[in-house]
Amino acid sequence: MLHNIGMSGSPLPTPGHSATFDLHAIAASLPATADTMLVDVRLTDEPAASSRVFRIYRDIPAHYHRTCDEYLQVLSGRARFTVGDAAPQDLGPGQLLFFERSVIHSIVILAEPVVVFAVDTPRRDPSDVTFVDPGSGTIESFLRTQPTQE
């Protein structure tokens, strides 16, 4: 079931699998600090695609996702994204980045807070992350999912 989140402070069930999200309110609900590289709030979790808002707390080393393509739109802050063999790109609010599954990517924080709206197609299981250098991270150090407001 999908919900309206961040509009009135509490989610409301919506029939017909539709939802409205206040991305800025959701971003504001993310903690100021974290023990993980990312904290996310999952907005949708359908087989065809999942979506989420996440904040980046530390530079993210080279990694990839085996099962999905990613669309990343920066909502706040600035970060340097290195994707595949392309030159690094500095992205800020309103800019959208796309890359296919299994493409190696990394992120360096330039101006905080870096908050991103992401769409993964098809759905990405939260455990789908492979670090190029296995010593640079684990799923436990990579991501913590914050529950949606109930």
ROKOL-139365 format. One record per atom (N, C-alpha, C): residue number from 1; residue in three letters; atom name; x, y, z. Coordinates in pm, whole numbers, plus 50000, padded with zeros to 5 digits. Each point is the difference from the previous one (the first is absolute). Layout:
N
+------+------+--------+-------+-------+-------+
| pafi | paza | drendo |     u |     v |     w |
+------+------+--------+-------+-------+-------+
|  NUM |  ala |     CA |     X |     Y |     Z |
...
+------+------+--------+-------+-------+-------+
//
This chain:
150
+------+------+--------+-------+-------+-------+
| pafi | paza | drendo |     u |     v |     w |
+------+------+--------+-------+-------+-------+
|    1 |  met |      N | 50085 | 49882 | 50000 |
|    1 |  met |     CA | 49915 | 50118 | 50000 |
|    1 |  met |      C | 50089 | 50124 | 50000 |
|    2 |  leu |      N | 49964 | 50099 | 49924 |
|    2 |  leu |     CA | 50072 | 50126 | 49995 |
|    2 |  leu |      C | 49932 | 50100 | 50091 |
|    3 |  his |      N | 50075 | 50101 | 50041 |
|    3 |  his |     CA | 49949 | 50100 | 50093 |
|    3 |  his |      C | 50035 | 50140 | 49953 |
|    4 |  asn |      N | 49923 | 50098 | 50049 |
|    4 |  asn |     CA | 50040 | 50140 | 49992 |
|    4 |  asn |      C | 50091 | 50024 | 50119 |
|    5 |  ile |      N | 50123 | 50043 | 49975 |
|    5 |  ile |     CA | 50095 | 50019 | 50109 |
|    5 |  ile |      C | 50053 | 50141 | 49995 |
|    6 |  gly |      N | 50008 | 50061 | 50116 |
|    6 |  gly |     CA | 50061 | 50131 | 50011 |
|    6 |  gly |      C | 49907 | 50114 | 49966 |
|    7 |  met |      N | 49876 | 49974 | 49971 |
|    7 |  met |     CA | 49908 | 50108 | 49967 |
|    7 |  met |      C | 49935 | 50055 | 50127 |
|    8 |  ser |      N | 49944 | 49914 | 50081 |
|    8 |  ser |     CA | 49931 | 50046 | 50120 |
|    8 |  ser |      C | 50065 | 49945 | 50126 |
|    9 |  gly |      N | 50115 | 49937 | 49986 |
|    9 |  gly |     CA | 50070 | 49945 | 50115 |
|    9 |  gly |      C | 49973 | 49853 | 50022 |
|   10 |  ser |      N | 49898 | 49945 | 49935 |
|   10 |  ser |     CA | 49974 | 49857 | 50015 |
|   10 |  ser |      C | 49953 | 49944 | 49867 |
|   11 |  pro |      N | 50035 | 49874 | 49972 |
|   11 |  pro |     CA | 49962 | 49941 | 49872 |
|   11 |  pro |      C | 49851 | 49969 | 49994 |
|   12 |  leu |      N | 49945 | 50012 | 49882 |
|   12 |  leu |     CA | 49860 | 49965 | 49977 |
|   12 |  leu |      C | 49994 | 49896 | 49890 |
|   13 |  pro |      N | 49934 | 49886 | 50024 |
|   13 |  pro |     CA | 49987 | 49901 | 49893 |
|   13 |  pro |      C | 49928 | 50061 | 49880 |
|   14 |  thr |      N | 50046 | 49967 | 49882 |
|   14 |  thr |     CA | 49934 | 50048 | 49880 |
|   14 |  thr |      C | 49965 | 49882 | 49913 |
|   15 |  pro |      N | 49875 | 49989 | 49957 |
|   15 |  pro |     CA | 49960 | 49887 | 49916 |
|   15 |  pro |      C | 50061 | 50011 | 49861 |
|   16 |  gly |      N | 50009 | 49888 | 49932 |
|   16 |  gly |     CA | 50044 | 50001 | 49861 |
|   16 |  gly |      C | 50150 | 50019 | 49982 |
|   17 |  his |      N | 50077 | 49974 | 50102 |
|   17 |  his |     CA | 50145 | 50009 | 49991 |
|   17 |  his |      C | 50047 | 50134 | 49946 |
|   18 |  ser |      N | 49959 | 50105 | 50064 |
|   18 |  ser |     CA | 50052 | 50132 | 49969 |
|   18 |  ser |      C | 50040 | 50066 | 50130 |
|   19 |  ala |      N | 50087 | 50099 | 49990 |
|   19 |  ala |     CA | 50047 | 50066 | 50122 |
|   19 |  ala |      C | 50058 | 50136 | 49964 |
|   20 |  thr |      N | 50001 | 50086 | 50099 |
|   20 |  thr |     CA | 50063 | 50131 | 49990 |
|   20 |  thr |      C | 50102 | 50010 | 50111 |
|   21 |  phe |      N | 50119 | 50052 | 49969 |
|   21 |  phe |     CA | 50107 | 50010 | 50099 |
|   21 |  phe |      C | 50056 | 50141 | 50002 |
|   22 |  asp |      N | 50025 | 50051 | 50118 |
|   22 |  asp |     CA | 50067 | 50129 | 50017 |
|   22 |  asp |      C | 50148 | 49968 | 50023 |
|   23 |  leu |      N | 50078 | 50005 | 49892 |
|   23 |  leu |     CA | 50140 | 49959 | 50008 |
|   23 |  leu |      C | 50081 | 50086 | 50095 |
|   24 |  his |      N | 49969 | 50129 | 50007 |
|   24 |  his |     CA | 50075 | 50088 | 50090 |
|   24 |  his |      C | 49969 | 49969 | 50146 |
|   25 |  ala |      N | 49875 | 49969 | 50032 |
|   25 |  ala |     CA | 49964 | 49962 | 50137 |
|   25 |  ala |      C | 50066 | 49868 | 50037 |
|   26 |  ile |      N | 50004 | 49908 | 49907 |
|   26 |  ile |     CA | 50064 | 49871 | 50027 |
|   26 |  ile |      C | 50150 | 50021 | 50020 |
|   27 |  ala |      N | 50061 | 50082 | 49916 |
|   27 |  ala |     CA | 50144 | 50030 | 50016 |
|   27 |  ala |      C | 50027 | 50062 | 50136 |
|   28 |  ala |      N | 49913 | 50090 | 50043 |
|   28 |  ala |     CA | 50018 | 50066 | 50130 |
|   28 |  ala |      C | 49986 | 49903 | 50116 |
|   29 |  ser |      N | 49933 | 49887 | 49979 |
|   29 |  ser |     CA | 49982 | 49901 | 50107 |
|   29 |  ser |      C | 50123 | 49911 | 50019 |
|   30 |  leu |      N | 50094 | 50006 | 49908 |
|   30 |  leu |     CA | 50119 | 49916 | 50011 |
|   30 |  leu |      C | 50092 | 50055 | 50109 |
|   31 |  pro |      N | 50069 | 49913 | 50073 |
|   31 |  pro |     CA | 50083 | 50047 | 50112 |
|   31 |  pro |      C | 50118 | 50084 | 49954 |
|   32 |  ala |      N | 50051 | 50084 | 50091 |
|   32 |  ala |     CA | 50115 | 50086 | 49969 |
|   32 |  ala |      C | 50130 | 49921 | 49990 |
|   33 |  thr |      N | 50008 | 49888 | 50071 |
|   33 |  thr |     CA | 50119 | 49915 | 49996 |
|   33 |  thr |      C | 49955 | 49854 | 49992 |
|   34 |  ala |      N | 50094 | 49916 | 49956 |
|   34 |  ala |     CA | 49969 | 49856 | 49991 |
|   34 |  ala |      C | 50129 | 49920 | 50008 |
|   35 |  asp |      N | 49989 | 49876 | 50045 |
|   35 |  asp |     CA | 50113 | 49908 | 50003 |
|   35 |  asp |      C | 50022 | 49933 | 49866 |
|   36 |  thr |      N | 49902 | 50009 | 49910 |
|   36 |  thr |     CA | 50010 | 49940 | 49867 |
|   36 |  thr |      C | 50032 | 50107 | 49896 |
|   37 |  met |      N | 50039 | 49957 | 49881 |
|   37 |  met |     CA | 50028 | 50093 | 49891 |
|   37 |  met |      C | 49873 | 50072 | 49955 |
|   38 |  leu |      N | 49888 | 49926 | 50001 |
|   38 |  leu |     CA | 49871 | 50053 | 49957 |
|   38 |  leu |      C | 49892 | 49966 | 50102 |
|   39 |  val |      N | 49898 | 50086 | 50007 |
|   39 |  val |     CA | 49874 | 49965 | 50064 |
|   39 |  val |      C | 49894 | 50031 | 49896 |
|   40 |  asp |      N | 49909 | 49906 | 49979 |
|   40 |  asp |     CA | 49894 | 50023 | 49902 |
|   40 |  asp |      C | 49863 | 49978 | 50059 |
|   41 |  val |      N | 49902 | 50054 | 49929 |
|   41 |  val |     CA | 49858 | 49975 | 50025 |
|   41 |  val |      C | 49947 | 49945 | 49869 |
|   42 |  arg |      N | 49948 | 49879 | 50004 |
|   42 |  arg |     CA | 49943 | 49939 | 49880 |
|   42 |  arg |      C | 49859 | 50053 | 49980 |
|   43 |  leu |      N | 49975 | 50053 | 49882 |
|   43 |  leu |     CA | 49869 | 50058 | 49969 |
|   43 |  leu |      C | 49910 | 49898 | 49932 |
|   44 |  thr |      N | 50054 | 49930 | 49901 |
|   44 |  thr |     CA | 49926 | 49895 | 49930 |
|   44 |  thr |      C | 50088 | 49878 | 49991 |
|   45 |  asp |      N | 49938 | 49885 | 49991 |
|   45 |  asp |     CA | 50074 | 49874 | 49999 |
|   45 |  asp |      C | 49922 | 49899 | 49917 |
|   46 |  glu |      N | 49983 | 50031 | 49873 |
|   46 |  glu |     CA | 49924 | 49917 | 49908 |
|   46 |  glu |      C | 50097 | 49915 | 49918 |
|   47 |  pro |      N | 49959 | 49887 | 49947 |
|   47 |  pro |     CA | 50092 | 49916 | 49921 |
|   47 |  pro |      C | 50064 | 50074 | 49881 |
|   48 |  ala |      N | 49926 | 50088 | 49935 |
|   48 |  ala |     CA | 50053 | 50070 | 49882 |
|   48 |  ala |      C | 50097 | 50110 | 50036 |
|   49 |  ala |      N | 49988 | 50058 | 50120 |
|   49 |  ala |     CA | 50088 | 50110 | 50040 |
|   49 |  ala |      C | 49984 | 50028 | 50149 |
|   50 |  ser |      N | 50108 | 50049 | 50059 |
|   50 |  ser |     CA | 49994 | 50048 | 50137 |
|   50 |  ser |      C | 50049 | 50144 | 49999 |
|   51 |  ser |      N | 49953 | 50078 | 50096 |
|   51 |  ser |     CA | 50046 | 50138 | 50011 |
|   51 |  ser |      C | 50027 | 50032 | 50146 |
|   52 |  arg |      N | 50090 | 50096 | 50018 |
|   52 |  arg |     CA | 50040 | 50033 | 50137 |
|   52 |  arg |      C | 50065 | 50137 | 50001 |
|   53 |  val |      N | 50008 | 50057 | 50117 |
|   53 |  val |     CA | 50078 | 50121 | 50024 |
|   53 |  val |      C | 50111 | 49959 | 50094 |
|   54 |  phe |      N | 50124 | 50039 | 49968 |
|   54 |  phe |     CA | 50109 | 49967 | 50092 |
|   54 |  phe |      C | 50093 | 50118 | 50019 |
|   55 |  arg |      N | 50064 | 50002 | 50118 |
|   55 |  arg |     CA | 50103 | 50099 | 50032 |
|   55 |  arg |      C | 50133 | 49927 | 50005 |
|   56 |  ile |      N | 50102 | 50065 | 49946 |
|   56 |  ile |     CA | 50136 | 49945 | 50000 |
|   56 |  ile |      C | 50078 | 50064 | 50114 |
|   57 |  tyr |      N | 50059 | 49919 | 50087 |
|   57 |  tyr |     CA | 50071 | 50048 | 50118 |
|   57 |  tyr |      C | 50152 | 49992 | 49987 |
|   58 |  arg |      N | 50048 | 49911 | 49915 |
|   58 |  arg |     CA | 50143 | 49983 | 49976 |
|   58 |  arg |      C | 50020 | 49970 | 49853 |
|   59 |  asp |      N | 50120 | 50030 | 49952 |
|   59 |  asp |     CA | 50032 | 49966 | 49861 |
|   59 |  asp |      C | 49973 | 49850 | 49980 |
|   60 |  ile |      N | 49947 | 49968 | 49882 |
|   60 |  ile |     CA | 49961 | 49862 | 49971 |
|   60 |  ile |      C | 50100 | 49942 | 49900 |
|   61 |  pro |      N | 50073 | 49897 | 50042 |
|   61 |  pro |     CA | 50100 | 49940 | 49911 |
|   61 |  pro |      C | 49937 | 49928 | 49881 |
|   62 |  ala |      N | 50084 | 49970 | 49903 |
|   62 |  ala |     CA | 49955 | 49934 | 49877 |
|   62 |  ala |      C | 49923 | 49872 | 50032 |
|   63 |  his |      N | 49880 | 49991 | 49939 |
|   63 |  his |     CA | 49912 | 49885 | 50021 |
|   63 |  his |      C | 49904 | 49991 | 49881 |
|   64 |  tyr |      N | 49920 | 49895 | 50000 |
|   64 |  tyr |     CA | 49899 | 49984 | 49895 |
|   64 |  tyr |      C | 49883 | 49920 | 50054 |
|   65 |  his |      N | 49891 | 50003 | 49924 |
|   65 |  his |     CA | 49879 | 49926 | 50032 |
|   65 |  his |      C | 49973 | 49904 | 49885 |
|   66 |  arg |      N | 49985 | 49874 | 50030 |
|   66 |  arg |     CA | 49985 | 49896 | 49897 |
|   66 |  arg |      C | 49863 | 49997 | 49933 |
|   67 |  thr |      N | 49896 | 50047 | 50070 |
|   67 |  thr |     CA | 49865 | 49969 | 49956 |
|   67 |  thr |      C | 49921 | 50116 | 49940 |
|   68 |  cys |      N | 50053 | 50122 | 50003 |
|   68 |  cys |     CA | 49915 | 50111 | 49957 |
|   68 |  cys |      C | 50079 | 50114 | 49937 |
|   69 |  asp |      N | 49930 | 50075 | 49914 |
|   69 |  asp |     CA | 50048 | 50128 | 49951 |
|   69 |  asp |      C | 49963 | 50103 | 50107 |
|   70 |  glu |      N | 50073 | 50113 | 50003 |
|   70 |  glu |     CA | 49972 | 50102 | 50100 |
|   70 |  glu |      C | 49982 | 50137 | 49936 |
|   71 |  tyr |      N | 49903 | 50073 | 50051 |
|   71 |  tyr |     CA | 49979 | 50141 | 49969 |
|   71 |  tyr |      C | 50019 | 50074 | 50131 |
|   72 |  leu |      N | 50093 | 50096 | 50005 |
|   72 |  leu |     CA | 50028 | 50074 | 50122 |
|   72 |  leu |      C | 49982 | 50149 | 49973 |
|   73 |  gln |      N | 49908 | 50063 | 50073 |
|   73 |  gln |     CA | 49980 | 50145 | 49989 |
|   73 |  gln |      C | 50045 | 50064 | 50131 |
|   74 |  val |      N | 50094 | 50091 | 49990 |
|   74 |  val |     CA | 50049 | 50070 | 50119 |
|   74 |  val |      C | 49894 | 50100 | 50044 |
|   75 |  leu |      N | 49962 | 49992 | 50128 |
|   75 |  leu |     CA | 49904 | 50093 | 50058 |
|   75 |  leu |      C | 50068 | 50115 | 50073 |
|   76 |  ser |      N | 50115 | 49970 | 50066 |
|   76 |  ser |     CA | 50074 | 50104 | 50071 |
|   76 |  ser |      C | 50146 | 49961 | 50008 |
|   77 |  gly |      N | 50085 | 50100 | 50024 |
|   77 |  gly |     CA | 50143 | 49978 | 50009 |
|   77 |  gly |      C | 50064 | 49987 | 49864 |
|   78 |  arg |      N | 50127 | 49965 | 50001 |
|   78 |  arg |     CA | 50075 | 49976 | 49876 |
|   78 |  arg |      C | 50090 | 49879 | 50022 |
|   79 |  ala |      N | 50015 | 49920 | 49895 |
|   79 |  ala |     CA | 50085 | 49881 | 50010 |
|   79 |  ala |      C | 50066 | 49974 | 49866 |
|   80 |  arg |      N | 50115 | 49936 | 50005 |
|   80 |  arg |     CA | 50072 | 49958 | 49880 |
|   80 |  arg |      C | 49970 | 49853 | 49977 |
|   81 |  phe |      N | 49936 | 49971 | 49888 |
|   81 |  phe |     CA | 49962 | 49864 | 49962 |
|   81 |  phe |      C | 50097 | 49951 | 49893 |
|   82 |  thr |      N | 50059 | 49885 | 50025 |
|   82 |  thr |     CA | 50082 | 49934 | 49899 |
|   82 |  thr |      C | 49925 | 49875 | 49959 |
|   83 |  val |      N | 49969 | 49989 | 49871 |
|   83 |  val |     CA | 49918 | 49891 | 49949 |
|   83 |  val |      C | 50073 | 49933 | 49884 |
|   84 |  gly |      N | 50028 | 49871 | 50016 |
|   84 |  gly |     CA | 50070 | 49927 | 49895 |
|   84 |  gly |      C | 50132 | 50066 | 49967 |
|   85 |  asp |      N | 50031 | 50008 | 49870 |
|   85 |  asp |     CA | 50125 | 50059 | 49954 |
|   85 |  asp |      C | 49989 | 50149 | 49970 |
|   86 |  ala |      N | 49883 | 50059 | 50023 |
|   86 |  ala |     CA | 49978 | 50142 | 49970 |
|   86 |  ala |      C | 50075 | 50088 | 50100 |
|   87 |  ala |      N | 50029 | 50122 | 49958 |
|   87 |  ala |     CA | 50062 | 50098 | 50089 |
|   87 |  ala |      C | 49904 | 50030 | 50116 |
|   88 |  pro |      N | 50052 | 50028 | 50118 |
|   88 |  pro |     CA | 49914 | 50036 | 50113 |
|   88 |  pro |      C | 49913 | 50121 | 49966 |
|   89 |  gln |      N | 49877 | 49999 | 50055 |
|   89 |  gln |     CA | 49906 | 50110 | 49978 |
|   89 |  gln |      C | 49957 | 50056 | 50136 |
|   90 |  asp |      N | 50007 | 50133 | 50015 |
|   90 |  asp |     CA | 49950 | 50065 | 50120 |
|   90 |  asp |      C | 49855 | 50035 | 49977 |
|   91 |  leu |      N | 49911 | 49946 | 50084 |
|   91 |  leu |     CA | 49856 | 50020 | 49984 |
|   91 |  leu |      C | 49941 | 50067 | 50123 |
|   92 |  gly |      N | 49898 | 50083 | 49975 |
|   92 |  gly |     CA | 49930 | 50069 | 50108 |
|   92 |  gly |      C | 49851 | 49991 | 49981 |
|   93 |  pro |      N | 49925 | 50076 | 50079 |
|   93 |  pro |     CA | 49854 | 49991 | 49999 |
|   93 |  pro |      C | 49940 | 50012 | 49860 |
|   94 |  gly |      N | 49907 | 49908 | 49972 |
|   94 |  gly |     CA | 49929 | 50000 | 49873 |
|   94 |  gly |      C | 50067 | 49920 | 49890 |
|   95 |  gln |      N | 50122 | 49954 | 50023 |
|   95 |  gln |     CA | 50070 | 49922 | 49896 |
|   95 |  gln |      C | 49973 | 49852 | 50020 |
|   96 |  leu |      N | 49983 | 49930 | 49886 |
|   96 |  leu |     CA | 49964 | 49859 | 49998 |
|   96 |  leu |      C | 50110 | 49920 | 49933 |
|   97 |  leu |      N | 50036 | 49889 | 50062 |
|   97 |  leu |     CA | 50101 | 49910 | 49948 |
|   97 |  leu |      C | 49936 | 49863 | 49978 |
|   98 |  phe |      N | 50032 | 49936 | 49887 |
|   98 |  phe |     CA | 49951 | 49865 | 49971 |
|   98 |  phe |      C | 50119 | 49911 | 49970 |
|   99 |  phe |      N | 49994 | 49876 | 50047 |
|   99 |  phe |     CA | 50097 | 49898 | 49959 |
|   99 |  phe |      C | 49936 | 49863 | 50012 |
|  100 |  glu |      N | 50052 | 49908 | 49919 |
|  100 |  glu |     CA | 49944 | 49865 | 49994 |
|  100 |  glu |      C | 50055 | 49911 | 50110 |
|  101 |  arg |      N | 49931 | 49889 | 50020 |
|  101 |  arg |     CA | 50043 | 49902 | 50100 |
|  101 |  arg |      C | 50144 | 49955 | 49973 |
|  102 |  ser |      N | 50068 | 49964 | 50104 |
|  102 |  ser |     CA | 50138 | 49950 | 49999 |
|  102 |  ser |      C | 50104 | 50104 | 49959 |
|  103 |  val |      N | 49961 | 50127 | 49985 |
|  103 |  val |     CA | 50096 | 50106 | 49971 |
|  103 |  val |      C | 50060 | 50047 | 50132 |
|  104 |  ile |      N | 50131 | 50001 | 50008 |
|  104 |  ile |     CA | 50069 | 50042 | 50122 |
|  104 |  ile |      C | 49985 | 50151 | 50016 |
|  105 |  his |      N | 49969 | 50041 | 50123 |
|  105 |  his |     CA | 49985 | 50142 | 50029 |
|  105 |  his |      C | 50045 | 50030 | 50142 |
|  106 |  ser |      N | 50039 | 50127 | 50022 |
|  106 |  ser |     CA | 50040 | 50047 | 50133 |
|  106 |  ser |      C | 49954 | 50145 | 50016 |
|  107 |  ile |      N | 49996 | 50045 | 50125 |
|  107 |  ile |     CA | 49949 | 50133 | 50029 |
|  107 |  ile |      C | 50089 | 50066 | 50105 |
|  108 |  val |      N | 50041 | 50125 | 49973 |
|  108 |  val |     CA | 50077 | 50081 | 50094 |
|  108 |  val |      C | 49916 | 50122 | 50036 |
|  109 |  ile |      N | 49982 | 50025 | 50128 |
|  109 |  ile |     CA | 49922 | 50115 | 50047 |
|  109 |  ile |      C | 50081 | 50127 | 49978 |
|  110 |  leu |      N | 49935 | 50100 | 49938 |
|  110 |  leu |     CA | 50063 | 50132 | 49981 |
|  110 |  leu |      C | 49936 | 50105 | 50090 |
|  111 |  ala |      N | 49868 | 49995 | 50019 |
|  111 |  ala |     CA | 49928 | 50094 | 50086 |
|  111 |  ala |      C | 49882 | 49928 | 50062 |
|  112 |  glu |      N | 49991 | 50004 | 50132 |
|  112 |  glu |     CA | 49896 | 49927 | 50072 |
|  112 |  glu |      C | 49878 | 50087 | 50025 |
|  113 |  pro |      N | 49886 | 49939 | 50029 |
|  113 |  pro |     CA | 49973 | 49856 | 49994 |
|  113 |  pro |      C | 49970 | 49956 | 49857 |
|  114 |  val |      N | 50056 | 49887 | 49960 |
|  114 |  val |     CA | 49970 | 49943 | 49869 |
|  114 |  val |      C | 49881 | 49906 | 50017 |
|  115 |  val |      N | 49889 | 50039 | 49939 |
|  115 |  val |     CA | 49877 | 49920 | 50005 |
|  115 |  val |      C | 49958 | 49972 | 49857 |
|  116 |  val |      N | 49963 | 49874 | 49974 |
|  116 |  val |     CA | 49973 | 49953 | 49865 |
|  116 |  val |      C | 49865 | 49928 | 49997 |
|  117 |  phe |      N | 49926 | 50023 | 49893 |
|  117 |  phe |     CA | 49880 | 49921 | 49969 |
|  117 |  phe |      C | 50044 | 49896 | 49898 |
|  118 |  ala |      N | 49973 | 49872 | 50027 |
|  118 |  ala |     CA | 50045 | 49891 | 49914 |
|  118 |  ala |      C | 49882 | 49915 | 49954 |
|  119 |  val |      N | 50009 | 49958 | 49874 |
|  119 |  val |     CA | 49907 | 49901 | 49944 |
|  119 |  val |      C | 50085 | 49887 | 49946 |
|  120 |  asp |      N | 49971 | 49879 | 50043 |
|  120 |  asp |     CA | 50072 | 49880 | 49956 |
|  120 |  asp |      C | 49906 | 49915 | 49918 |
|  121 |  thr |      N | 50046 | 49961 | 49879 |
|  121 |  thr |     CA | 49915 | 49918 | 49912 |
|  121 |  thr |      C | 50076 | 49877 | 49953 |
|  122 |  pro |      N | 49948 | 49881 | 50020 |
|  122 |  pro |     CA | 49886 | 49969 | 50085 |
|  122 |  pro |      C | 50036 | 50023 | 50146 |
|  123 |  arg |      N | 49910 | 49963 | 50090 |
|  123 |  arg |     CA | 50020 | 50017 | 50144 |
|  123 |  arg |      C | 50140 | 49954 | 50041 |
|  124 |  arg |      N | 50063 | 50080 | 50089 |
|  124 |  arg |     CA | 50130 | 49960 | 50055 |
|  124 |  arg |      C | 49981 | 49953 | 50142 |
|  125 |  asp |      N | 50044 | 49878 | 50026 |
|  125 |  asp |     CA | 50004 | 49950 | 50136 |
|  125 |  asp |      C | 50104 | 50083 | 50076 |
|  126 |  pro |      N | 49972 | 50044 | 50122 |
|  126 |  pro |     CA | 50097 | 50081 | 50074 |
|  126 |  pro |      C | 50136 | 49934 | 50019 |
|  127 |  ser |      N | 50007 | 49868 | 49993 |
|  127 |  ser |     CA | 50129 | 49932 | 50017 |
|  127 |  ser |      C | 50081 | 49992 | 49870 |
|  128 |  asp |      N | 49946 | 50051 | 49890 |
|  128 |  asp |     CA | 50070 | 49992 | 49871 |
|  128 |  asp |      C | 50103 | 50112 | 49988 |
|  129 |  val |      N | 50115 | 49978 | 50061 |
|  129 |  val |     CA | 50114 | 50090 | 49984 |
|  129 |  val |      C | 50126 | 49914 | 50006 |
|  130 |  thr |      N | 50088 | 50021 | 49901 |
|  130 |  thr |     CA | 50127 | 49929 | 49995 |
|  130 |  thr |      C | 50111 | 50104 | 49991 |
|  131 |  phe |      N | 50089 | 50003 | 50099 |
|  131 |  phe |     CA | 50112 | 50093 | 49999 |
|  131 |  phe |      C | 50114 | 49943 | 49917 |
|  132 |  val |      N | 50061 | 50085 | 49917 |
|  132 |  val |     CA | 50112 | 49957 | 49916 |
|  132 |  val |      C | 50113 | 49949 | 50090 |
|  133 |  asp |      N | 50030 | 50074 | 50107 |
|  133 |  asp |     CA | 50094 | 49955 | 50102 |
|  133 |  asp |      C | 49915 | 49951 | 50117 |
|  134 |  pro |      N | 49989 | 49869 | 50020 |
|  134 |  pro |     CA | 49913 | 49949 | 50106 |
|  134 |  pro |      C | 50031 | 50055 | 50138 |
|  135 |  gly |      N | 50122 | 50047 | 50021 |
|  135 |  gly |     CA | 50037 | 50058 | 50130 |
|  135 |  gly |      C | 49949 | 50142 | 50020 |
|  136 |  ser |      N | 49943 | 50061 | 49897 |
|  136 |  ser |     CA | 49957 | 50140 | 50012 |
|  136 |  ser |      C | 49857 | 50015 | 50051 |
|  137 |  gly |      N | 49926 | 49889 | 50011 |
|  137 |  gly |     CA | 49866 | 50012 | 50052 |
|  137 |  gly |      C | 49925 | 49869 | 49999 |
|  138 |  thr |      N | 49892 | 49997 | 50076 |
|  138 |  thr |     CA | 49909 | 49886 | 50007 |
|  138 |  thr |      C | 49858 | 50056 | 49991 |
|  139 |  ile |      N | 49902 | 49915 | 49982 |
|  139 |  ile |     CA | 49862 | 50048 | 49999 |
|  139 |  ile |      C | 49968 | 50067 | 50133 |
|  140 |  glu |      N | 50055 | 49949 | 50110 |
|  140 |  glu |     CA | 49973 | 50059 | 50132 |
|  140 |  glu |      C | 50061 | 50140 | 50013 |
|  141 |  ser |      N | 50117 | 50025 | 49940 |
|  141 |  ser |     CA | 50061 | 50133 | 50008 |
|  141 |  ser |      C | 49948 | 50093 | 49891 |
|  142 |  phe |      N | 49936 | 49944 | 49898 |
|  142 |  phe |     CA | 49954 | 50078 | 49886 |
|  142 |  phe |      C | 49867 | 50069 | 50027 |
|  143 |  leu |      N | 49902 | 49929 | 50051 |
|  143 |  leu |     CA | 49863 | 50050 | 49999 |
|  143 |  leu |      C | 49923 | 49964 | 50126 |
|  144 |  arg |      N | 49924 | 50098 | 50047 |
|  144 |  arg |     CA | 49898 | 49975 | 50101 |
|  144 |  arg |      C | 49871 | 50060 | 49946 |
|  145 |  thr |      N | 49893 | 49921 | 50001 |
|  145 |  thr |     CA | 49871 | 50048 | 49955 |
|  145 |  thr |      C | 49921 | 50052 | 50119 |
|  146 |  gln |      N | 49957 | 50125 | 49988 |
|  146 |  gln |     CA | 49919 | 50063 | 50105 |
|  146 |  gln |      C | 49854 | 49967 | 49972 |
|  147 |  pro |      N | 49927 | 49957 | 50101 |
|  147 |  pro |     CA | 49859 | 49970 | 49976 |
|  147 |  pro |      C | 49923 | 50125 | 49955 |
|  148 |  thr |      N | 49898 | 49979 | 49918 |
|  148 |  thr |     CA | 49913 | 50110 | 49963 |
|  148 |  thr |      C | 49916 | 50038 | 50119 |
|  149 |  gln |      N | 49952 | 50122 | 50000 |
|  149 |  gln |     CA | 49914 | 50047 | 50109 |
|  149 |  gln |      C | 49870 | 49923 | 49996 |
|  150 |  glu |      N | 49961 | 49943 | 50109 |
|  150 |  glu |     CA | 49871 | 49926 | 50007 |
|  150 |  glu |      C | 49901 | 50078 | 50083 |
+------+------+--------+-------+-------+-------+
//
